[in-house]
Amino acid sequence: MTTPAEAYFGRFRRVLEYIDTRADADADLSVEALSSVAAFSKFHFHRQFSELFGVGVHRYVQLLRLKRASYRLAFRGDSILDIALSSGYESHEAFSRAFRKAFEQAPSEFRAGPDWERFHQTQAPLTGVRSEHMNPAYRYEDVSIQDFPETRVAVLEHRGDPRRLGDSIRRFIEWRKQNRLPPRVSATFNLFHEPTESPEDFRLDLCAAISSDIVPDSSGVTQKSIPAGRCAVLRHVGSDDTLGAAIRYLYSTWLPKSGEEPRDFPLFARRVRFFPDVPEHEAVTEIYLPVL
């Protein structure tokens, strides 16, 4: 049995999921269409959405579309016109106006050098809604124990403010291109170090599987190994905004029930399907918790 409040929130969760699956298509995401998804009156829906989530429905849809557009500009070589049209804008000019208003940079300026601080400030309402209201409900049986093989990896270590992680990702993408190690031929991993209270102490390793030793150069990319061993594996489907909930489930719910003990190696993840190559709701990340 669900309470009235749970049922109410569930109707709005359906709306968020509906927007997610259609934000990159030529779909009707008007108040009228979305209110029918939630089975609410169209005369009250916009106010209900705004009061519940702290952002209007039109703004929410725009932020979702601009997020993928931003990632494609920063990390991919798609033309600005293609990005504009697939983001729901009728022209390059209309997209550029909306993008500059949101991020205070033209699309071409963002591609050349993203202002990540402004980006995260603008995207904060979207991130907040998704991290609070769209967390998956995991079950104990969603976690499996697997034997992970020893894997050599090329590593770019990001150190410092996580809001600047995009700059490290751009550098690592360029290194992979130069060394002919795209994701389709080289598995992509992230190593998560211990959480810190200070953004300056944040650490995350960007990794790509390699079959031969790398040649040291000025890129800062080094070589490491992910050791073989047993791992608890949880498959996360969706946005990185809800990745933290998956990790919390592993540590706070699954681990105490399992009787397993963590092994002396950091939590890591394999990126199976990437945003922005796929919409966020289709992104797949396998989370590995090393255990004894």
N, C-alpha and C positions, 0 to 999 in steps of 0.2 A: 504494500500500500504506500502511496506517495502522499505527502502533505500538499495542501493547496499551493504553498510557496514553491515546493519542488516542481509541481506541475507547471506553475507559471514560468519559472526559470527554464524548464525544459522546452517550453514553446519558443522562448527566445534563443535557446541554444540551437534549435532547428533552423532558425533564421540565420544565425551566424554560420552554420554549416552550409546552408543553402547559398549564401553569398560567397563563401569560400569556393564552392564547386563551380560557380558561374561568373566569377569576377573577371576572368580573362576571355570570356565568350561574349557574343552579341546577345546577351540575355536581358530581360526586363527586370531591373532591380529597383523599380519605383516603389514608393510607399504603398501604393495599391497592391502591387504584386507581393511584396514582402509581408504586408499585414495579412494577406490571405494564407501565406505559409504558416504564420503563427495562429491563424484563426482569431485575430483581433480586429476590432473595428478600425477602418482606415482613418477615422476622425480622431482617434486617440493614439494610434500606433507610434507616430513620430515622437510625441511627447513621452510615451512610455519608454521607447528605446533610448531617448536622450537622457531621461532621468535615471534610468537603470545603469547605463554604461558611461554617462558623462560625455558623450559625443553624439552628434546627430547622425542619422542613418546615411545621408548623402555624403557627409564627411568621412564616415567609416569606410564606405565603398571607395571613395577617392583615395584615401590613405592606403588601402589594400592594393589598389592598382598602381599607385605611385611607388609603393615599396618594391614590387617586382620590376617596374620600369627602372628604378634606381639600381637594383642589383644587375640588371642586364647592361646598363650603362657602365657600371663600375667593373664588372667581371666578365663581360661577354663582348663580342665585336658586332652585335646586331646594329643595323642602321637605325638612326633616330626615327626615321619615318615609320619603319616597321614596328618599333617599340610604341610609337604614338598611336598607330592604328589598332594594335592589339591591346592597348590600354583603354580603349573606348573613346579616343579623340578622333575627330574628323580630319584633322590636318596637323602637320608639323607645327604650325604657328600656335594653334590652340593648345597643343600639348606643352609647348615651350612656355607659354604664358602661365599655365597652371603649375608647371614644374618650378619655374622661377618664383612664383608667389609662395609656394610651399617651402622651398629649400634655399631661396635667395641665391641660386646659381642657375644659369642656363644649363640645359642638358649637356651641351658640349663642354661647358666648364666643369660640370660634375664628373663627366667622363675623364677629363684631363687630371683633375685633382679634387676628389670628393671632400666636402666639408662634413665630416662624420658627426661632429658635435651638433651641428644644425640638423642633420638627418635624424639623429636619435631624439632630439627635442621634438621635432615635428611628428615622428612616429610614436611618441610616448603614449598617446591615447589608444592607438591600435594595439600596441604591445601590452598595455595594461588590461584591456578587455580580453584579449586572447589568453593571456597567462592566468587570468582569474576565472574565466568562464568556459574555457574550451579544453580543459585538461581531460585526457582520456581516463576511463575507468579500467584499471588493470586488474587482472586476476592472478592468483598464485601460479596457475598452469600456463600463463603467458610467458613465464621464464623457463628457459631450458638450460641444461648443463652441457657445454660443448668443450671438446679438446681443441684448443687453438694452436696451430702450428707456429713454430718460430718464424718470424717475418722480419726481414731486413727492410728498413725504411730510410728514405731521405727526409730530413727534418728541417723545418724553419721554425725556430723558437720565437713565439710572441711573448714579450715581457712588457707589462705596463697596462695602462688604461684599456679595458676591454672595448671601449667605444672606438679605439683605434685599430681594432683587429682587422678591419677591412683593408687597411694599408698593407698589413702582413699577407693577407690573402692575395692581394693583387701582385705582390712581389713573388709569392710562391707559384701562382698561376703562370707568371712570366718565366720563371725558372723551369717549370714543367714543360712549357712550350719549347723552350730552347733545348731541352734535353729529351724531347720526344717521349714524354711520359704523361700523356693525357689520361683522364680517369677511365677511359674505355680499355686501356691496356695496363694501367697501374692503379691498384686499389687505393682508396683515399681513407686515411685514418686521422683522428684527433686524439691526443693524449691530454687528459684533464688532470692538472695538478691540484693540490689541496686548495680549497677556497680560502680567500683572505678577506680581511675587513677593509684593506686599503686597495683602491684601484691600481695604484702604482706597483703593487706586489702581485698582480694577476699574472698567471702563467698558463699558456696553452701551446701545445706542439702541433703544428700542421705537418702531416706525414703523407708520403706516397711510397707504396711498395716498390722495391727495386730488386733486380736479379743479379746485378753486378755492382762493384764498388763505384762510388761517385768520385769525380775529380774535384778537389777543393777549389773554390774560386771566391770572388768578392761578394757573392750573393748572400753569404751567411748561412747557406744550407749545409748541414752536417749529416753524418750517418749514424744511425742507432739501430737497435733491434728490439722488437716486441717479443718477449720470451714465450716459448711454448708452455702450455699449462691449461688446467681446467678453468673455465670461465662460466659465470652465470650470464646468460644473454637475454636481453629484452629488446624486441623489435618495436621501434617507435615510428609511427606513421603520422606525419603532419609537421607543423611549424616548429622551428627552434624555440619559439615563444613558450611552448609547452614541454620542451625537452627536460627542463628542470624538474617537472612533476614526475617524469619517468624515472629520473635518477633518484629522486626522493623515495619513490615507491620501492626501488631496489634496496636502498639502505634502511628505510624505516619500517617497511612492512615485510618484504620478501626475506631479507637476510635474517631477521630474528626468528622467523618461522622455519627457515630452511635447515638450521643446525650447521650451516657452512661457516667457514672462517675466511675472511679476506686474505688474499696473498699479498706479498710485499712488492706490489707493482701498481701504478696508478690505474684508475678507471680510464677506459678508452672507448672509442666509437669508430665504426666503419660507416662511411657515407655511401649508401647504396644508390639512392636516386636523389639528385641535387635540385634544390631551388637555386636559381630561377629557371633551370632547364625544364622543370616540371612545376606546376602550381604547388603552393606550399602544402596543401592538403594531400598531395601525392608524394611528397618527399619521404624517403625511407632512411632511417638511421638505426643501425644495430648497436646497442650499448653493451659493452663487455665489462663485467665486474670480475677481476681475477680472484679465484678462490683456491684454497689448498686441496 
